Structures are given as structure tokens and as C-alpha cells.
Amino acid sequence: MSNTYSLIISTPLSSSYAMKSDLRHQLAEKMAGEITLSDSPGKALKKWRMSFNIPQGVLSERLDVSPSVISDYESGRRKSPGTAVVGKIVDTILSIDEANGGKYIKKFGKILYADIDDNVIYDIHDYPQPVPLNSFAGVLSCKTVCGSLSQSIFGYTIINSLNAITQLSSNEFNRIYGWSTERALIFTEVTSGKSPMVAIRVTPFKPRCVVLQGIEPELVHPLVPKMAERDHITVLCTTMGTEEIVRVLREEQW
């Protein structure tokens, strides 16, 4: 971790973090660092709250503040919180998850400590603020199979479809989500799209969007939209080449 992240956690709240596990501490550092250093701290805060699937009302209750306080922070209507407040919010998010079994802490822990196989994941990136899905789809020349384009994503992962399905266990499959499930999973070289959707269907985390590369909408298996609709996943298709997708997304400044 950078010295900046360490300084952010070395607030009066740091003693409470020191009593936690190394995993919890590292995760807290990453979360607090990203929120505090972001050009849009409120949006970064909202991303992490949503990544842990915590409603605004639950977080505000645990912090003993009005729900409007959290809403104002996330929307930018209230001045960005200082490091001490960020530390308290992060600690509360992690405590809520621990009380519910630590599902998301374990998930993000696997990302912290796992190596990424480059024959499975070609590229992975997380955005500091939400990117409109319609803009994302536009730069990839996508066609819609099902779902809405009026939502936003916080990142993307470009995945070799066959290698991911044949090489990753169900737990390892969660590595493709990066730091937020509010992302687009781009599966390359698909033939019908059924296999990636089945893999997603049987794992606990669901992406905001799935992009099927190398296929036209009329060739998508009829079960794909049915599975996607059950999990509220937008499915898109693009015939853009994999290398071109990587280049375009890396160059795009969102």
C-alpha cells in the first residue's frame, strides 16, 4: 500500500483498525484511500456502499446520522468528509458486513491476495466514478440483447470465455469482478453466450452488464435473455475484436 493510504488510516480511528485482521486492515486502507483521494469522494463512497450491498438507511442508522447526510455526501451536496469521517464510514461498512457473515470482505479478500491469470483475464479496470452504460456500449459498438442502458457501471473485466469456464472454480470465478460487481463482464470468443450466463447464474455475485464478443444478437442462445432478466443483467453483443476492445477501453478517459 502507498504511504498516502497509510497516512489516511493513521487517524485517531487507526487504533480500532489495528485490532482487526490483516485482511480487514488492508481492505479498509484501500477503501478509505480511494474515497479520500478521489476527485469525486461522494461517488467513490457510494460505489463502496453499493459494493457491500448496504442501503443508505442501514448505514446512516449505524452511524447515528440522518439518511439525508449519507445521500448529501454521495451526491456532492455536502462538503466531502474528512479522513476521520471516511475512516468511521469505512469501519462501519466493514462491521455491517462482518455482522452478516463477512460475505463481501471474503470476496474482496480473494481479490487482494489472488494472482490474475492472463490467459483468463485479458484486462480489468475499475472507475473512480460511475460511467453511463449507454456511453460504454457506444464505444464498443454494442447491440442490445436485453436489459436497460440507463444504468451505470464502475468498471469492466475482459475475460476469455472458454478458459474462465474450464479453469476457474466457482470461488475463483468471483475474481473477475474486481472491486465492484457494478461492472461490465466482457466475454470473448463466445459461440452462443449460454455458458458464461450459466456460470454467472450459479455464482453468488451478479454483474450489471454482460458483453458477448464476436457474436450477433440473433445468434445468442434463447436462454440467455431469460437468465439475464432473472438477475436484472443487461446483455450486449459486439463484433469488435478483443485487442481493439482492450485498446479502446484503455484509451477512453471517463
C-alpha positions in Angstrom: 0.0 0.0 0.0 1.2 3.6 -0.7 2.3 5.8 2.1 -0.7 8.1 1.3 -3.1 5.2 2.1 -1.3 4.5 5.4 -1.5 8.2 6.4 -5.2 8.2 5.7 -5.8 5.3 8.1 -3.3 6.8 10.7 -6.1 9.0 12.1 -7.4 8.7 15.6 -9.5 5.8 14.3 -6.5 3.8 13.3 -6.2 2.0 16.7 -9.6 0.3 16.1 -8.3 -0.9 12.7 -5.2 -2.3 14.3 -7.2 -4.7 16.3 -8.8 -6.2 13.2 -7.4 -8.9 10.9 -4.7 -8.0 8.3 -7.3 -8.6 5.6 -9.7 -6.2 7.1 -7.0 -3.6 7.6 -5.8 -3.8 4.0 -9.3 -3.6 2.7 -10.0 -0.6 4.9 -6.9 1.1 3.6 -7.9 0.6 0.0 -11.4 1.8 0.6 -10.5 4.9 2.6 -7.7 5.8 0.3 -9.8 5.6 -2.8 -12.6 7.7 -1.2 -10.4 10.3 0.2 -8.1 10.7 -2.9 -10.9 10.6 -5.5 -11.9 13.6 -7.5 -15.4 12.7 -6.5 -15.3 11.3 -3.0 -19.1 11.1 -2.7 -19.3 8.9 -5.8 -16.5 6.7 -4.5 -18.3 6.3 -1.2 -21.5 5.3 -3.0 -19.6 2.8 -5.0 -18.2 1.0 -1.9 -21.6 1.2 -0.1 -23.3 -0.4 -3.1 -20.4 -2.9 -3.5 -21.2 -4.2 0.0 -25.0 -4.1 -0.8 -25.8 -1.8 2.1 -28.8 0.5 1.9 -28.3 4.2 2.8 -30.8 3.8 5.6 -28.9 0.9 7.2 -25.5 2.8 7.0 -27.0 6.0 8.4 -28.6 4.1 11.3 -25.4 2.5 12.3 -23.6 5.9 12.0 -26.4 7.5 14.0 -27.0 10.2 11.4 -29.9 11.1 9.2 -30.2 9.2 5.9 -30.0 12.6 4.2 -26.5 13.0 5.4 -25.3 10.0 3.5 -27.3 11.0 0.5 -25.8 14.5 0.6 -22.3 13.1 0.8 -22.8 10.7 -2.1 -24.5 13.4 -4.3 -21.9 16.0 -3.6 -24.4 18.4 -2.0 -22.5 18.2 1.3 -18.8 19.1 1.6 -16.6 16.0 1.2 -16.0 14.2 4.5 -12.6 14.4 6.1 -10.3 11.5 6.7 -11.7 10.8 10.2 -15.3 10.7 8.9 -14.2 8.5 6.0 -12.4 6.1 8.4 -15.6 5.9 10.5 -17.8 5.2 7.5 -15.4 2.5 6.1 -15.2 0.9 9.5 -19.0 0.8 9.8 -19.4 -0.7 6.3 -17.0 -3.5 7.2 -18.6 -4.0 10.6 -22.1 -4.4 9.0 -20.7 -6.9 6.6 -19.0 -8.8 9.4 -22.3 -8.9 11.3 -23.8 -10.5 8.2 -21.1 -13.2 7.9 -18.4 -11.2 6.1 -19.5 -12.3 2.6 -18.1 -9.3 0.8 -15.0 -9.0 3.0 -14.1 -12.6 2.0 -14.9 -11.8 -1.7 -12.6 -8.7 -1.8 -10.0 -10.6 0.2 -9.7 -13.1 -2.6 -9.1 -10.2 -5.0 -6.5 -8.7 -2.7 -4.5 -11.9 -2.4 -5.2 -13.6 -5.7 -3.0 -13.6 -8.8 -4.8 -13.0 -12.1 -4.1 -15.5 -14.9 -3.5 -13.5 -18.1 -4.9 -16.4 -20.2 -8.2 -16.0 -18.3 -8.5 -12.2 -17.7 -7.1 -10.1 -20.5 -7.8 -6.8 -18.8 -9.5 -5.4 -15.7 -10.2 -1.9 -14.6 -12.2 0.0 -12.0 -13.5 3.5 -12.5 -13.4 6.1 -9.6 -16.9 7.3 -10.6 -19.9 5.8 -12.4 -19.8 5.5 -16.2 -23.1 5.5 -18.1 -23.7 2.1 -19.6 -25.1 3.6 -22.8 -21.7 5.5 -23.3 -19.8 2.4 -22.5 -21.8 0.4 -25.0 -21.4 3.1 -27.6 -17.6 3.0 -27.7 -17.8 -0.8 -28.2 -20.4 -0.6 -30.9 -22.7 -2.9 -28.9 -26.1 -4.1 -29.8 -28.6 -4.8 -27.1 -29.9 -8.3 -26.4 -31.9 -7.5 -23.3 -31.9 -5.1 -20.4 -31.6 -1.4 -19.8 -28.8 1.0 -20.9 -29.9 3.7 -18.4 -27.7 2.4 -15.6 -24.1 3.0 -14.7 -21.0 0.8 -14.1 -17.9 1.2 -12.1 -15.5 -1.0 -14.1 -15.1 -3.8 -16.6 -13.3 -7.1 -17.0 -12.4 -8.7 -20.3 -12.4 -12.5 -20.0 -11.5 -15.4 -22.2 -14.9 -17.2 -22.0 -13.6 -20.8 -22.5 -10.6 -20.5 -20.2 -12.7 -18.9 -17.4 -15.3 -21.6 -17.6 -12.8 -24.5 -17.8 -10.1 -23.3 -15.4 -11.9 -21.4 -12.6 -13.7 -22.9 -9.7 -16.9 -21.2 -8.5 -15.0 -19.3 -5.8 -12.2 -18.3 -8.2 -14.8 -17.1 -10.7 -15.5 -14.2 -8.2 -12.1 -12.8 -9.0 -13.4 -11.4 -12.3 -15.5 -8.8 -10.5 -12.6 -6.6 -9.4 -13.6 -4.2 -6.7 -17.3 -3.9 -7.7 -20.0 -6.1 -9.2 -21.4 -3.0 -10.7 -19.4 -3.6 -13.8 -19.4 -5.0 -17.4 -18.1 -8.5 -17.9 -16.9 -8.8 -21.5 -16.7 -12.5 -22.5 -14.6 -13.0 -25.6 -14.9 -15.6 -28.4 -18.4 -16.8 -27.4 -20.5 -19.0 -29.7 -23.9 -18.6 -28.1 -23.4 -16.9 -24.8 -25.1 -19.7 -22.8 -22.0 -21.0 -20.9 -21.0 -17.6 -19.4 -24.5 -16.9 -18.3 -24.9 -20.3 -16.7 -21.6 -19.7 -14.8 -22.9 -16.4 -13.6 -26.3 -17.9 -12.7 -24.8 -20.4 -10.3 -22.4 -18.0 -8.5 -23.5 -15.5 -5.8 -22.4 -12.3 -7.4 -24.0 -10.8 -10.5 -22.6 -8.1 -12.8 -24.5 -5.1 -14.0 -23.8 -6.0 -17.6 -22.5 -8.8 -19.8 -21.0 -8.2 -23.2 -20.7 -11.1 -25.6 -17.9 -10.6 -28.0 -17.7 -12.0 -31.5 -21.4 -12.7 -32.0 -24.5 -11.0 -33.3 -27.7 -10.8 -31.2 -29.6 -13.2 -33.5 -27.1 -16.0 -32.7 -27.4 -15.6 -28.9 -29.0 -18.7 -27.3 -32.7 -18.1 -26.4 -32.0 -19.0 -22.7 -29.5 -16.1 -22.3 -32.1 -13.3 -22.0 -34.3 -15.4 -19.8 -31.4 -16.0 -17.3 -30.3 -12.4 -17.6 -33.7 -11.0 -16.8 -34.0 -13.1 -13.6 -30.8 -11.4 -12.3 -31.5 -7.9 -13.8 -28.4 -8.1 -16.1 -28.2 -6.1 -19.3 -26.7 -8.3 -22.1 -25.0 -6.7 -25.1 -23.2 -8.0 -28.2 -20.2 -6.7 -30.1 -18.2 -7.9 -33.1 -15.3 -5.6 -32.3 -12.0 -7.6 -31.9 -10.6 -8.4 -28.5 -7.4 -6.4 -29.0 -9.4 -3.4 -30.2 -11.7 -3.6 -27.2 -8.7 -3.6 -24.9 -7.2 -0.6 -26.7 -10.4 1.4 -26.9 -11.3 1.0 -23.3 -7.8 1.8 -22.1 -7.7 5.0 -24.1 -11.2 6.1 -23.1 -11.0 8.8 -20.4 -14.0 8.5 -18.1 
